[in-house]
Amino acid sequence: MFKKIGDERAFNGILNQIIDNIQNGKLKAGDALPAERTMAETMGVSRPAVREVLRALELLGIIKPVPGGGNYITENLDTWLIGPLTILFKLNNGYLKQNQQFRAALEREAAILAAKKCTPLDAAELWMILDRLDSEEDEKTRGELDRELHTKIAKIADNPMVYSVLAAADQLTDNIVSGTRDYIMRKNNSSKDIDEQHHRLVEAIINNDVEQAEHCMSEHMDTIERYMDEMQKECKPEGKRI
């Protein structure tokens, strides 16, 4: 699985070999990596060098260490991007509007893919979330169900990259959806327009209507961005980037 490292820097050589083994299937989700000493001897590097790479991969969410039990490839490789992307979004925290625009583009793509791939089981789960949204009176819980609906659409899309980026964006803007819904409720005494958009979106997805799904998600994202702009204009501190 591993071989002697040539002229490249030890860190890069170790990292590249681990990633290559994941890509070619020699290392799969849940597999244990060889012991640090074995890896160091096989690649002709020091144990601290191996440990440095393993620590970096742990921070990225690719490797999960078990105290006294070695290091394992994460069980869910589809979500490993969430960690580094969350850090990136947090570093860009001042530009919430740009992050929302980027997220909107991914939400539209997720809706398109979901409309192509939605199964009867997926449709039932989407309707179940909508039913809970319709019957729930607590606005905080409705905000959580709103996020759950968008997460389900991203999962139906069945694209790990799209799902991971959206999940990372969610962790940064965790309070935006519920905050926006609160603002809409204060302004309109109702979130009827958002709820109706959700219904049209779900109907398009379960009917495998790609064009309508894209249109509905675009309309929904435009509405969210408009309300976010209004919120930020009302409470933006001096010098705050939007």
GUSE-515921 format. One line per 5 residues: number of its first residue (from 1); their letters; for each residue y, z, x of N, C-alpha, C, O. Coordinates in steps of 0.001 Angstrom, whole numbers, plus 500000, padded with zeros to 6 digits. Example, Ala and Ser with C-alpha at 12.3 -4.5 7.8 and 13.67 -1.06 7.14 Angstrom:
<pts>
1) AS) 494310:507800:513190:495500:507800:512300:496700:507800:513200:496681:508465:514236  497750:507080:512850:498940:507140:513670:500030:507870:512900:501138:508039:513409
</pts>
This chain:
<pts>
1) MFKKI) 498793:500000:500822:500000:500000:500000:501259:500000:500857:502227:499306:500548  501241:500787:501943:502394:500854:502831:502020:500355:504222:500852:500354:504609  503048:499928:504965:502815:499391:506309:503934:499835:507233:504944:500382:506789  503742:499593:508532:504738:499959:509526:506066:499276:509225:506111:498115:508819  507159:500034:509437:508495:499492:509227:508969:498843:510519:508817:499408:511602
6) GDERA) 509544:497652:510394:509996:496907:511565:511354:497365:512051:511574:498551:512297  512263:496412:512185:513562:496710:512778:514582:497259:511785:515634:497753:512191  514284:497178:510481:515274:497627:509507:515412:499149:509535:514536:499870:510014  516543:499606:509006:516798:501043:508942:515677:501721:508175:515188:501184:507181  515263:502906:508635:514117:503603:508048:514301:503811:506550:513375:503571:505775
11) FNGIL) 515488:504257:506132:515731:504518:504709:515480:503261:503890:514773:503299:502883  516064:502142:504327:515905:500886:503595:514454:500427:503569:513960:499949:502548  513781:500578:504701:512392:500142:504786:511482:500920:503843:510647:500337:503152  511651:502251:503820:510837:503096:502932:511145:502760:501475:510238:502571:500664  512435:502689:501155:512858:502404:499780:512309:501061:499302:511764:500961:498203
16) NQIID) 512457:500036:500132:512012:498694:499743:510504:498642:499493:510042:497976:498567  509746:499350:500326:508292:499323:500151:507867:500021:498863:506954:499558:498179  508523:501135:498528:508193:501831:497281:508547:500957:496085:507747:500815:495161  509734:500376:496097:510162:499518:494982:509260:498303:494862:508882:497916:493756  508907:497691:496003:508018:496525:495978:506676:496867:495342:506128:496086:494565
21) NIQNG) 506153:498044:495682:504863:498459:495126:504932:498724:493627:503944:498545:492915  506108:499154:493146:506291:499321:491697:506359:497946:491036:505748:497724:489990  507104:497022:491649:507283:495692:491069:505978:494905:491026:505728:494179:490064  505145:495041:492055:503897:494258:492065:502737:494970:491375:501618:494456:491344  503004:496149:490826:501991:496832:490036:501052:497728:490812:500156:498336:490227
26) KLKAG) 501239:497824:492132:500387:498730:492898:500700:500187:492579:499832:501056:492660  501963:500440:492214:502363:501756:491730:502802:501596:490282:503713:500824:489983  502157:502321:489393:502464:502215:487963:503032:503529:487449:502955:504561:488115  503605:503472:486244:504158:504671:485626:503110:505776:485602:501983:505560:485158  503485:506961:486080:502585:508103:486092:501748:508234:487347:501100:509262:487543
31) DALPA) 501741:507204:488220:500948:507266:489456:501548:508257:490444:502763:508447:490503  500667:508882:491216:501116:509781:492274:501355:508990:493547:500578:508099:493890  502426:509315:494240:502678:508731:495560:501828:509464:496597:501473:510625:496392  501496:508797:497712:500792:509497:498790:501624:510683:499281:502832:510735:499049  500993:511612:499944:501709:512761:500490:502774:512298:501477:502630:511248:502103
36) ERTMA) 503840:513076:501615:504935:512721:502526:504411:512441:503932:504815:511466:504565  503508:513300:504421:502985:513127:505783:502247:511804:505906:502418:511093:506896  501425:511460:504911:500672:510203:504939:501614:509010:504948:501414:508063:505709  502650:509052:504100:503613:507958:504044:504360:507821:505362:504585:506711:505844  504743:508950:505941:505481:508919:507206:504619:508324:508322:505089:507491:509097
41) ETMGV) 503374:508748:508400:502480:508243:509452:502177:506763:509252:502143:506000:510218  501955:506351:508003:501616:504959:507725:502772:504031:508055:502561:502945:508595  503996:504448:507737:505161:503587:507961:505821:503810:509313:506753:503092:509676  505342:504806:510067:505888:505048:511399:507291:505619:511369:508129:505270:512201  507549:506507:510401:508875:507119:510285:508701:508626:510213:507578:509130:510171
46) SRPAV) 509815:509339:510200:509745:510800:510133:509601:511272:508690:509965:510562:507753  509069:512469:508526:508942:513034:507177:510308:513274:506529:510451:513051:505327  511343:513733:507306:512668:513861:506687:513198:512536:506127:513884:512518:505105  512873:511421:506807:513317:510117:506315:512646:509789:504984:513287:509277:504066  511346:510090:504888:510621:509872:503633:511185:510768:502549:511374:510337:501412
51) REVLR) 511455:512019:502905:511969:512984:501931:513336:512551:501405:513639:512741:500227  514161:511968:502281:515491:511494:501872:515381:510394:500817:516126:510390:499836  514459:509473:501020:514265:508384:500061:513725:508924:498741:514179:508521:497670  512764:509830:498816:512192:510397:497598:513247:511149:496792:513248:511106:495562  514137:511833:497491:515214:512550:496802:516139:511557:496098:516564:511797:494968
56) ALELL) 516449:510445:496761:517310:509420:496152:516641:508837:494910:517295:508641:493886  515350:508559:494998:514620:508000:493853:514496:509009:492716:514447:508638:491543  514447:510295:493080:514431:511334:492049:515756:511344:491289:515767:511443:490062  516876:511243:492017:518187:511232:491382:518351:510024:490468:519040:510090:489450  517710:508921:490844:517770:507717:490025:516833:507770:488828:516908:506927:487935
61) GIIKP) 515957:508757:488813:515035:508890:487695:513781:508053:487829:513048:507883:486856  513516:507519:489031:512336:506684:489242:511139:507528:489637:509997:507186:489331  511406:508627:490314:510337:509531:490760:510557:510918:490172:511682:511407:490072  509452:511530:489791:509503:512896:489263:508664:513802:490163:507446:513640:490230  509300:514760:490862:508535:515681:491712:507913:516805:490893:508520:517300:489943
66) VPGGG) 506725:517196:491258:506053:518327:490613:505856:519389:491691:505128:519153:492656  506497:520569:491545:506371:521609:492566:504913:521901:492905:504121:522276:492041  504580:521722:494173:503217:521966:494622:502230:520897:494229:501038:521013:494513  502719:519837:493568:501797:518811:493087:502150:517398:493493:501530:516447:493017  503137:517238:494365:503474:515911:494852:504546:515210:494027:505229:515825:493208
71) NYITE) 504675:513898:494265:505691:513084:493605:505023:511983:492778:504052:511362:493211  505561:511757:491589:504968:510803:490660:506006:509781:490186:507187:510094:490041  505538:508561:489950:506396:507567:489329:506643:508012:487898:505715:508426:487203  507910:507928:487450:508242:508403:486105:507379:507721:485052:507023:506550:485190  507051:508454:484013:506190:507937:482953:506848:506802:482187:506170:505896:481702
76) NLDTW) 508181:506851:482079:508892:505839:481298:509861:505079:482192:511038:505427:482281  509368:504054:482846:510217:503282:483749:511299:502511:483005:512288:502101:483612  511126:502306:481693:512113:501572:480915:513459:502292:480852:514490:501666:480607  513448:503614:481075:514686:504380:480916:515283:504840:482244:516228:505629:482246  514752:504363:483375:515224:504902:484646:516682:504554:484924:517343:505257:485689
81) LIGPL) 517199:503479:484318:518591:503091:484551:519590:504063:483930:520765:504063:484297  519137:504881:483005:520072:505748:482287:520828:506664:483243:522039:506836:483106  520118:507259:484221:520758:508187:485151:521899:507563:485930:523033:508027:485815  521637:506511:486733:522726:505924:487518:523822:505313:486667:524991:505370:487048  523485:504735:485533:524512:504138:484679:525392:505206:484044:526589:504994:483847
86) TILFK) 524801:506356:483723:525598:507447:483174:526625:507906:484188:527773:508174:483830  526227:508002:485457:527164:508373:486519:528278:507344:486619:529451:507701:486736  527910:506061:486571:528901:504985:486654:529894:505079:485498:531102:504977:485712  529398:505271:484278:530287:505359:483126:531200:506582:483223:532369:506517:482845  530671:507688:483724:531496:508891:483843:532603:508687:484876:533720:509170:484691
91) LNNGY) 532301:507978:485956:533331:507675:486957:534424:506807:486352:535564:506823:486817  534078:506050:485318:535016:505168:484651:535503:505769:483333:535888:505053:482408  535476:507089:483271:535712:507785:482013:537088:507511:481420:537253:507578:480202  538091:507199:482263:539435:506979:481760:539561:505709:480962:540527:505535:480219  538593:504809:481103:538699:503509:480458:537733:503416:479277:536845:502564:479253
96) LKQNQ) 537916:504298:478308:537004:504351:477169:537042:503053:476363:536018:502618:475835  538213:502438:476269:538301:501210:475490:537468:500106:476127:536749:499384:475436  537569:499977:477467:536776:498955:478154:535284:499247:478035:534482:498330:477859  534915:500514:478130:533508:500879:477965:533016:500537:476557:531893:500064:476380  533868:500781:475561:533494:500464:474185:533344:498956:473996:532446:498509:473282
101) QFRAA) 534213:498171:474629:534114:496712:474525:532817:496215:475165:532154:495321:474639  532466:496809:476309:531214:496442:476981:530023:496826:476113:529064:496067:475971  530106:498007:475545:529024:498458:474674:528893:497555:473448:527783:497258:473005  530029:497121:472902:530009:496251:471722:529264:494953:472012:528518:494455:471169  529470:494408:473216:528772:493173:473583:527263:493389:473613:526498:492530:473175
106) LEREA) 526839:494537:474132:525412:494847:474189:524855:495152:472799:523717:494795:472494  525650:495810:471958:525210:496088:470591:524971:494783:469836:524013:494676:469069  525835:493791:470048:525650:492502:469384:524364:491836:469842:523616:491288:469033  524110:491886:471161:522874:491299:471680:521655:492047:471156:520635:491434:470842  521759:493377:471060:520653:494169:470532:520371:493784:469079:519213:493700:468672
111) AILAA) 521426:493550:468299:521244:493169:466895:520562:491812:466791:519694:491614:465940  520953:490875:467656:520335:489544:467663:518848:489646:467978:518017:489068:467278  518517:490388:469040:517117:490529:469443:516319:491288:468395:515166:490951:468126  516930:492317:467796:516234:493098:466770:515915:492229:465552:514844:492350:464958  516850:491358:465190:516618:490472:464041:515457:489517:464306:514759:489108:463378
116) KKCTP) 515255:489166:465562:514155:488272:465923:512809:488994:465947:511766:488378:465727  512834:490302:466215:511594:491014:466500:511240:492091:465480:510199:492734:465614  512070:492304:464473:511852:493395:463523:510540:493227:462756:510291:492181:462158  509718:494251:462779:508441:494251:462070:508585:495036:460763:509583:495731:460578  507607:494940:459850:507665:495749:458620:507774:497249:458902:508459:497967:458174
121) LDAAE) 507102:497724:459956:507205:499135:460308:508618:499471:460773:509174:500502:460394  509200:498592:461601:510582:498799:462046:511521:498850:460844:512407:499701:460769  511314:497925:459904:512159:497866:458718:512084:499178:457934:513107:499692:457480  510877:499717:457777:510703:500976:457046:511441:502117:457737:512045:502961:457075  511394:502143:459076:512064:503208:459816:513584:503074:459719:514291:504078:459630
126) LWMIL) 514087:501837:459736:515528:501623:459576:515996:502101:458203:517017:502778:458090  515241:501744:457155:515605:502177:455820:515548:503693:455691:516358:504290:454982  514595:504314:456373:514460:505770:456312:515706:506444:456888:516209:507421:456333  516201:505902:458019:517414:506464:458626:518604:506281:457696:519413:507194:457524  518710:505077:457085:519811:504816:456156:519753:505740:454948:520785:506234:454492
131) DRLDS) 518556:505974:454429:518401:506875:453279:518875:508281:453628:519530:508946:452825  518538:508721:454832:518990:510050:455267:520510:510080:455418:521150:511080:455093  521085:508984:455910:522540:508888:456032:523202:508956:454663:524205:509647:454486  522643:508244:453704:523226:508191:452360:523177:509537:451654:524082:509886:450896  522117:510285:451910:521939:511555:451193:522549:512748:451925:522701:513818:451334
136) EEDEK) 522897:512584:453186:523431:513701:453983:524917:513913:453680:525682:512951:453595  525316:515162:453520:526717:515476:453239:527443:516021:454455:528661:515879:454560  526719:516642:455374:527348:517197:456572:527734:516067:457520:526875:515298:457953  529020:515962:457843:529502:514828:458624:529002:514862:460066:528820:513807:460674  528779:516040:460623:528234:516126:461978:526827:515537:462012:526488:514779:462921
141) TRGEL) 526017:515885:461031:524657:515350:460954:524694:513847:460710:523868:513112:461251  525651:513380:459897:525783:511948:459653:526128:511206:460940:525673:510082:461153  526932:511832:461797:527250:511219:463085:526011:511076:463951:525839:510070:464639  525140:512093:463915:523899:512038:464681:522975:510950:464139:522310:510257:464910  522932:510802:462824:522100:509760:462211:522663:508367:462511:521913:507402:462657
146) DRELH) 523982:508279:462599:524635:507021:462983:524132:506588:464359:523743:505437:464553  524145:507516:465304:523649:507208:466657:522161:506865:466629:521710:505961:467332  521402:507599:465806:519965:507346:465700:519698:505925:465196:518763:505267:465650  520521:505460:464260:520362:504105:463736:520584:503069:464828:519803:502127:464964  521645:503242:465604:521934:502285:466675:520861:502337:467767:520506:501310:468346
151) TKIAK) 520351:503536:468043:519278:503671:469029:518019:502947:468568:517346:502288:469361  517709:503073:467283:516531:502405:466736:516675:500893:466834:515709:500204:467164  517853:500369:466556:518083:498925:466669:517876:498475:468116:517270:497433:468364  518381:499265:469072:518210:498927:470481:516740:498954:470880:516313:498143:471702  515959:499870:470314:514529:499940:470618:513790:498736:470029:512893:498177:470661
156) IADNP) 514177:498347:468815:513549:497179:468195:513822:495935:469030:512972:495048:469115  514997:495861:469646:515359:494706:470478:514362:494506:471610:514172:493385:472081  513725:495588:472048:512640:495524:473033:513089:494908:474349:512376:494100:474943  514290:495299:474802:514793:494880:476110:515191:496137:476868:516210:496745:476542  514409:496548:477879:514682:497806:478586:516073:497880:479195:516676:498952:479225
161) MVYSV) 516593:496750:479682:517922:496765:480283:518985:497070:479232:519847:497922:479444  518922:496378:478106:519886:496610:477031:519783:498052:476535:520797:498724:476349  518554:498522:476323:518356:499884:475817:518905:500927:476791:519580:501869:476378  518616:500758:478077:519043:501749:479067:520559:501812:479186:521128:502901:479268  521220:500653:479196:522675:500650:479311:523308:501279:478072:524262:502048:478186
166) LAAAD) 522784:500959:476893:523318:501552:475673:523081:503064:475639:523942:503823:475194  521920:503488:476106:521623:504927:476138:522569:505649:477092:523020:506758:476805  522873:505012:478238:523804:505603:479195:525209:505679:478599:525906:506681:478758  525616:504621:477917:526929:504623:477272:527000:505709:476207:528043:506334:476015  525894:505928:475522:525825:506979:474501:526076:508350:475099:526781:509171:474513
171) QLTDN) 525496:508597:476273:525646:509907:476892:527091:510163:477309:527547:511307:477301  527817:509098:477674:529225:509252:478037:530073:509483:476794:530939:510358:476777  529821:508702:475764:530669:508718:474568:529970:509460:473427:530077:509068:472266  529266:510515:473763:528433:511229:472793:529217:511697:471576:528672:511769:470475  530517:512019:471772:531297:512544:470654:532128:511468:469969:532821:511754:468993
176) IVSGT) 532070:510229:470467:532954:509207:469916:532542:508803:468514:533389:508688:467628  531232:508583:468298:530789:508138:466981:531136:509172:465922:531738:508843:464900  530753:510438:466170:531065:511477:465191:532565:511694:465113:533096:511957:464034  533268:511586:466262:534715:511741:466260:535398:510653:465460:536359:510913:464736  534900:509429:465591:535457:508320:464826:535202:508505:463347:536083:508271:462520
181) RDYIM) 533980:508931:463015:533656:509172:461605:534551:510277:461034:535003:510174:459894  534814:511337:461818:535705:512403:461365:537100:511849:461081:537730:512196:460082  537569:510981:461981:538896:510384:461820:538951:509524:460555:539921:509583:459800  537913:508731:460332:537859:507877:459143:537865:508729:457879:538531:508396:456899  537113:509840:457908:537061:510729:456747:538436:511338:456467:538850:511430:455312
186) RKNNS) 539140:511752:457516:540467:512339:457333:541448:511303:456801:542299:511613:455968  541324:510073:457287:542275:509029:456902:541980:508472:455520:542890:508285:454713  540698:508204:455246:540328:507522:454003:539638:508415:452988:539377:508007:451856  539343:509655:453416:538548:510573:452594:537180:509980:452266:536543:510362:451285  536739:509037:453108:535447:508384:452896:535100:507562:454129:535986:507081:454835
191) SKDID) 533792:507404:454384:533339:506500:455446:532598:505322:454813:531667:504760:455389  533052:504967:453594:532367:503948:452803:532270:502619:453533:531233:501958:453474  533357:502205:454238:533322:500903:454918:532282:500875:456023:531579:499879:456193  532179:501974:456781:531174:502058:457848:529771:502057:457258:528884:501373:457769  529564:502814:456192:528244:502886:455564:527820:501522:455012:526661:501127:455142
196) EQHHR) 528761:500811:454397:528441:499486:453871:528091:498512:454993:527202:497674:454843  528798:498630:456120:528490:497780:457274:527084:498052:457787:526358:497122:458139  526697:499328:457829:525341:499681:458256:524300:499035:457348:523297:498503:457825  524537:499081:456052:523581:498508:455098:523451:496995:455282:522340:496466:455294  524571:496304:455425:524519:494847:455614:523830:494494:456924:523083:493519:457005
201) LVEAI) 524093:495305:457955:523470:495073:459262:521957:495233:459183:521210:494384:459668  521513:496318:458576:520069:496570:458466:519395:495484:457624:518305:495022:457962  520036:495083:456541:519471:494027:455708:519294:492732:456494:518278:492050:456356  520281:492396:457314:520194:491174:458125:519053:491271:459134:518316:490306:459336  518907:492429:459762:517867:492610:460775:516476:492525:460152:515602:491842:460686
206) INNDV) 516262:493210:459030:514917:493212:458442:514579:491861:457806:513407:491534:457618  515621:491073:457475:515389:489719:456953:515289:488680:458063:515179:487482:457802  515330:489160:459316:515248:488283:460493:516336:487214:460482:516129:486090:460940  517513:487590:459943:518666:486690:459891:519524:486934:461128:520407:487792:461122  519259:486176:462182:519908:486399:463473:521416:486228:463379:522171:487073:463861
211) EQAEH) 521855:485143:462765:523296:484862:462678:524037:485958:461915:525107:486400:462335  523469:486388:460802:524110:487433:460004:524079:488778:460720:525027:489556:460615  523005:489057:461443:522920:490316:462194:524018:490378:463250:524673:491407:463417  524212:489273:463957:525279:489231:464968:526646:489411:464311:527490:490151:464814  526856:488736:463195:528139:488841:462485:528393:490271:462017:529496:490793:462177
216) CMSEH) 527380:490899:461443:527533:492264:460926:527806:493259:462042:528651:494143:461897  527095:493119:463157:527338:494037:464262:528721:493804:464863:529392:494765:465240  529162:492554:464960:530502:492268:465474:531561:492903:464578:532512:493515:465066  531391:492756:463276:532326:493361:462323:532343:494879:462486:533405:495500:462478  531159:495469:462633:531045:496926:462775:531720:497407:464054:532471:498383:464031
221) MDTIE) 531457:496726:465172:532064:497110:466441:533575:496923:466431:534302:497738:466999  534047:495873:465800:535501:495657:465687:536150:496782:464894:537244:497238:465228  535471:497226:463844:535997:498327:463035:536069:499612:463846:537073:500323:463805  535006:499907:464580:534982:501117:465412:536095:501067:466451:536791:502060:466662  536269:499916:467101:537315:499801:468127:538707:499965:467515:539590:500569:468124
226) RYMDE) 538898:499429:466322:540207:499556:465669:540528:501022:465383:541642:501482:465632  539545:501748:464860:539771:503162:464583:539959:503962:465874:540764:504893:465918  539220:503601:466919:539393:504283:468200:540798:504077:468736:541407:505011:469256  541320:502856:468613:542691:502572:469054:543689:503436:468298:544626:503978:468883  543478:503558:466991:544376:504374:466183:544318:505839:466615:545348:506502:466734
231) MQKEC) 543102:506335:466849:542927:507724:467272:543631:507989:468588:544313:509002:468742  543464:507065:469550:544039:507264:470875:545557:507164:470846:546229:507846:471620  546113:506334:469974:547564:506224:469858:548154:507508:469290:549283:507876:469614  547391:508186:468446:547874:509426:467833:547827:510613:468775:548664:511513:468695  546832:510616:469684:546646:511827:470509:546596:511535:471994:546174:512407:472754
236) KPEGK) 547010:510339:472463:546909:509996:473882:547901:510797:474704:549102:510728:474440  547431:511572:475714:548342:512266:476622:549095:511250:477475:548647:510117:477648  550214:511658:477991:550977:510780:478872:550139:510392:480090:549518:511241:480729  550133:509109:480393:549426:508644:481594:547956:508426:481390:547274:507977:482312  547428:508728:480204:545980:508555:479954:545648:507089:479872:546326:506342:479167
241) RI) 544617:506656:480578:544192:505260:480557:543318:505007:479345:542468:505829:479004  543526:503862:478689:542690:503507:477555:542274:502060:477686:541557:501543:476829
</pts>
